[in-house]
């Protein structure tokens, strides 16, 4: 979903804050971010809300009632990538964005979004999945910048007619001796470098990788070398979900990175997904509010409304992901089936998933004796991998 360039820190006044670790990493990380005040109290609704969102997140089925209740007319703008979302939010023309982790931290560091006052969002409750609270990509010094929407994992999809069972390891897409040379697909974005890092964390512990988004130059070089090796056996890279689905169903691809919803859309009994032993990366989406918004009260009302179990569940089912508000799961048999399919209540599953996070020079694994590589450096590296 995402790609882009890490912007320079705004010339606004900055303060040193602490980012809390995630995915088992609780080391504090000092990072400079703009000192932007949070909204203190709700006022009158301004009458409109301009949203940058993923397709399927903002639909009349739930926006009509929101507008009827608040008078805030919803004006959505669908974005196709995280890069596009960052670019649009930086125009100052939009109030709120449904950002994934590889965009969220860019927006926070750039001063493009503001910290949130959760007291004004009562539906941000204990029913929000524990694994979607306080993550490093959208929480700074305990200050939340994002209200969770939903999450999903980047899984290994395979054609069981060919593989004769689920592969146990990601080695089938990385190693030169794979039996599926030329039949492999991989996600086409710089953030995919983190997938190589996850594989190296498991198989090459001597590299010292503790977080796939905190790579020093030596670690990035190792990940790039692995990706260049993969380039020799890959059949195609994908960013178009429909092309990816067609490649699997048409037999051109046997194994590769996918999402559970794409497996579902493939609608073939032989196309399945699995989480290999190394774990994987994933996407966790959240609402972030522009630091320049003129419609702050409508933005807060929207975040609260879409955090309700029924509305959050409707978004999750429409898009194809685990809802953030797990109270939705017990609301009906259909809701429970959806939650089970997308592991919504399975925190043990998501403990094996590293949420997309913008790489920055400050090492988010807590190291202070080395500079980590930035998203711009990842973007430059990605351009050399595909040749």
Secondary structure, 3 states (H helix, E strand, C coil): CCCCCCCCCCCCCEEEEEECCCCCCCCCEEEEEECCCCCCCCCCCCCEEEEEECCCCCCHHHHHHHHHHHCCEEEEEECCCHHHHHHHHCCCCCCEEEEEHHHHHHHHHCCCECCCCHHHCCCCCCCECHHHCCCCCCEECCEECCEEEEEEECEEEEEHHHHCCCCCCCHHHHCCCCCCCCCEEEECCHHHHHHHHHHHHHHCHHHCCCCCCCCCHHHHHHHHHHHHHHHCCCCEEECCHHHHHHHHHCCCCCEEEECHHHHHHHCCCCEEEECCCCCEEEEEEEEEEECCCCCHHHHHHHHHHCCCHHHHHHHHHHHCCEECEHHHHHHCHHHHHHHHHCCCCCHHHHCCEEECCCCCCCCCCCCCCCCCCCHHHHHHHHHHHCC
